[in-house]
Amino acid sequence: TTMNQEESVARGCALQAAILSPLYKVRDFQVQDISPNAINVGWMGQAPPADAVKDEEGETSMMEVEGEFKSSTVFPAGSHMNVLKTLTFFRKGPFEIKAEFAPDSVLLPMTPRELGTWSIDVPPQAEAKKIKVKARLTLHGTFAVEGAQMVEEEEYEEVVKEKRELPPDPADAEAKPAEGEAAEAKPAEETDAQASPEGEGGSEKKAEAEKK
């Protein structure tokens, strides 16, 4: 390209604005922006329960030790923007998480490393519950906590009814042959009824012949 840095930035901004605007139709462009600085999340540790299960795919487990402040890199340097991650904690009550740039991040002078502190309000529990916190690196490169939810697992027994075929009733089996015999008897009676008029007509003819 023959454009300098300022012209490249200006043209990129114009294209991105046209893509986001419903008033303009442009060719399909895919813009993948990355964050140059890593973002860490810190929290006060609390030992997880012994029966804690392994995290599901797509979740980040916050390994911790009781009473120790821990920190973990959630979004490394070079992470794509507009990415959502789920952080898993085990807590009996409310707690706080703190987000900041990593110590090795290259920041502008007078730029604070702290990004903010979020309080997660959890009702007091007798046992530590699994808390899932959703953290996002937004499209604009900022860090945000979108929400949190407590997961409770319950076990119950499900009763499944099996379908069984009942044996045929003997009374029904005897009734079916009887019905068949009755059906066979009806045609025989009909044939006798049809033959009887012809027999009467023949006897009358014989009686007339004898009189003559």
C-alpha positions as CSV (number, residue, x, y, z in Angstrom):
1,T,0.0,0.0,0.0
2,T,1.0,3.6,-0.6
3,M,-0.8,4.9,2.5
4,N,1.1,6.1,5.5
5,Q,0.2,5.1,9.1
6,E,-2.3,8.0,9.6
7,E,-4.1,7.3,6.3
8,S,-4.3,3.6,7.2
9,V,-5.9,4.3,10.5
10,A,-8.3,6.8,9.0
11,R,-9.4,4.4,6.3
12,G,-9.7,1.5,8.7
13,C,-11.9,3.6,11.0
14,A,-14.1,4.6,8.0
15,L,-14.5,1.0,6.9
16,Q,-15.3,-0.2,10.5
17,A,-17.9,2.6,10.9
18,A,-19.5,1.6,7.6
19,I,-19.6,-2.1,8.7
20,L,-21.3,-1.2,11.9
21,S,-23.7,1.3,10.4
22,P,-27.1,0.0,9.0
23,L,-27.1,2.9,6.4
24,Y,-24.2,1.6,4.4
25,K,-23.6,-1.7,2.6
26,V,-19.9,-2.7,2.1
27,R,-18.0,-5.8,1.2
28,D,-17.5,-8.4,3.9
29,F,-14.5,-7.6,6.0
30,Q,-13.3,-9.5,9.0
31,V,-11.5,-7.5,11.6
32,Q,-9.7,-9.3,14.4
33,D,-8.3,-7.0,17.0
34,I,-6.1,-8.2,19.9
35,S,-5.2,-6.8,23.3
36,P,-1.6,-5.9,23.6
37,N,-1.6,-6.2,27.4
38,A,-2.4,-9.2,29.6
39,I,-5.1,-8.9,32.3
40,N,-4.9,-10.6,35.6
41,V,-7.7,-11.4,38.1
42,G,-6.9,-11.6,41.8
43,W,-9.0,-12.9,44.7
44,M,-8.6,-13.9,48.3
45,G,-8.2,-17.7,48.4
46,Q,-10.5,-20.2,50.0
47,A,-9.9,-24.0,49.9
48,P,-12.4,-25.8,47.6
49,P,-14.4,-28.8,48.9
50,A,-12.8,-32.2,48.7
51,D,-15.6,-33.4,46.3
52,A,-15.1,-30.6,43.8
53,V,-15.5,-32.0,40.3
54,K,-13.3,-31.1,37.4
55,D,-14.4,-28.0,35.5
56,E,-16.3,-28.3,32.3
57,E,-14.8,-27.4,28.9
58,G,-14.5,-23.6,28.4
59,E,-14.2,-22.8,32.2
60,T,-11.2,-21.6,34.1
61,S,-10.7,-23.0,37.6
62,M,-9.4,-20.5,40.1
63,M,-7.0,-22.7,42.1
64,E,-6.6,-21.3,45.6
65,V,-5.3,-21.7,49.1
66,E,-7.1,-20.8,52.2
67,G,-6.4,-17.2,53.4
68,E,-3.9,-16.4,50.6
69,F,-4.3,-13.7,47.9
70,K,-4.1,-15.3,44.5
71,S,-3.8,-13.9,41.0
72,S,-4.1,-15.5,37.6
73,T,-3.8,-14.3,34.0
74,V,-7.2,-14.6,32.5
75,F,-6.6,-12.8,29.2
76,P,-2.9,-13.2,28.1
77,A,-1.3,-10.6,25.8
78,G,-2.4,-11.0,22.2
79,S,-5.9,-12.3,23.2
80,H,-8.7,-11.6,20.7
81,M,-11.2,-9.1,21.8
82,N,-14.9,-9.8,22.4
83,V,-14.1,-13.1,24.2
84,L,-16.1,-14.4,27.2
85,K,-14.6,-16.6,29.8
86,T,-16.1,-18.3,32.8
87,L,-14.2,-18.3,36.1
88,T,-15.1,-20.9,38.7
89,F,-14.9,-20.3,42.5
90,F,-16.0,-22.2,45.6
91,R,-17.5,-19.9,48.2
92,K,-19.6,-19.9,51.3
93,G,-20.4,-16.2,51.2
94,P,-19.8,-12.9,49.4
95,F,-16.3,-12.2,48.0
96,E,-14.4,-9.8,45.8
97,I,-12.3,-10.1,42.6
98,K,-9.8,-7.5,41.4
99,A,-8.7,-7.0,37.8
100,E,-5.5,-5.3,36.8
101,F,-2.9,-5.3,34.0
102,A,-0.1,-7.8,34.3
103,P,3.2,-6.5,35.8
104,D,5.0,-6.9,32.5
105,S,2.5,-4.9,30.5
106,V,3.8,-1.9,28.6
107,L,1.6,1.0,29.6
108,L,1.7,4.6,28.9
109,P,3.1,6.9,31.5
110,M,0.7,7.7,34.4
111,T,-1.6,4.8,33.4
112,P,-2.8,2.9,36.5
113,R,-2.5,-0.9,36.5
114,E,-5.8,-1.4,38.4
115,L,-8.9,-1.9,36.3
116,G,-11.5,-2.3,39.0
117,T,-12.9,-4.4,41.9
118,W,-16.1,-6.3,41.7
119,S,-18.1,-7.6,44.7
120,I,-19.9,-11.0,44.2
121,D,-22.9,-11.1,46.6
122,V,-23.5,-14.8,47.6
123,P,-26.0,-15.7,50.4
124,P,-24.3,-17.4,53.4
125,Q,-24.0,-21.2,52.8
126,A,-23.2,-24.0,55.2
127,E,-21.0,-25.6,52.5
128,A,-18.9,-24.1,49.8
129,K,-20.9,-23.8,46.5
130,K,-19.7,-23.5,43.0
131,I,-19.8,-19.9,41.7
132,K,-19.4,-19.2,38.0
133,V,-18.3,-15.6,37.2
134,K,-18.5,-14.5,33.6
135,A,-15.6,-12.1,32.5
136,R,-15.4,-10.6,29.1
137,L,-12.7,-8.8,27.1
138,T,-15.0,-6.4,25.2
139,L,-14.9,-5.4,21.6
140,H,-13.3,-2.1,22.7
141,G,-10.5,-3.8,24.7
142,T,-12.0,-3.2,28.2
143,F,-12.4,-5.7,30.9
144,A,-15.9,-6.3,32.3
145,V,-17.7,-8.8,34.6
146,E,-21.1,-9.6,33.1
147,G,-22.5,-11.6,35.9
148,A,-22.3,-14.5,38.3
149,Q,-24.4,-17.5,39.2
150,M,-24.4,-20.2,41.9
151,V,-24.6,-23.8,40.8
152,E,-26.3,-26.4,43.0
153,E,-26.3,-30.1,42.1
154,E,-29.1,-32.3,43.3
155,E,-29.4,-36.1,43.0
156,Y,-32.7,-37.9,42.6
157,E,-33.9,-41.3,41.5
158,E,-36.1,-41.5,38.4
159,V,-38.6,-44.3,38.3
160,V,-39.1,-45.8,34.8
161,K,-42.2,-47.9,34.2
162,E,-41.7,-50.9,31.9
163,K,-44.4,-51.9,29.4
164,R,-45.4,-55.6,29.7
165,E,-47.7,-57.5,27.4
166,L,-50.5,-59.3,29.4
167,P,-51.2,-63.0,28.5
168,P,-54.5,-63.5,26.6
169,D,-57.6,-64.1,28.7
170,P,-58.9,-67.7,28.5
171,A,-62.5,-66.5,28.4
172,D,-61.8,-64.4,25.3
173,A,-60.0,-67.3,23.6
174,E,-63.1,-69.5,24.1
175,A,-65.5,-66.8,23.0
176,K,-63.7,-66.3,19.6
177,P,-64.3,-70.0,18.4
178,A,-67.9,-69.8,19.5
179,E,-68.4,-66.7,17.4
180,G,-66.8,-68.5,14.5
181,E,-69.2,-71.5,14.8
182,A,-72.2,-69.1,15.0
183,A,-71.0,-67.4,11.8
184,E,-70.7,-70.8,10.0
185,A,-74.2,-71.8,11.2
186,K,-75.9,-68.7,9.8
187,P,-75.0,-69.5,6.1
188,A,-76.3,-73.0,6.6
189,E,-79.7,-71.8,7.8
190,E,-79.9,-69.3,5.0
191,T,-79.3,-72.1,2.4
192,D,-82.0,-74.2,4.0
193,A,-84.4,-71.3,3.9
194,Q,-83.7,-70.7,0.2
195,A,-84.2,-74.4,-0.6
196,S,-87.5,-74.7,1.2
197,P,-89.7,-72.7,-1.2
198,E,-88.5,-74.7,-4.2
199,G,-89.5,-77.9,-2.3
200,E,-93.0,-76.7,-1.6
201,G,-93.5,-75.6,-5.2
202,G,-92.5,-79.0,-6.4
203,S,-95.0,-80.8,-4.1
204,E,-97.8,-78.6,-5.3
205,K,-97.0,-79.5,-8.9
206,K,-97.1,-83.3,-8.1
207,A,-100.5,-82.9,-6.4
208,E,-102.1,-81.2,-9.5
209,A,-100.7,-83.9,-11.7
210,E,-102.3,-86.7,-9.7
211,K,-105.7,-84.9,-9.7
212,K,-105.6,-84.8,-13.5
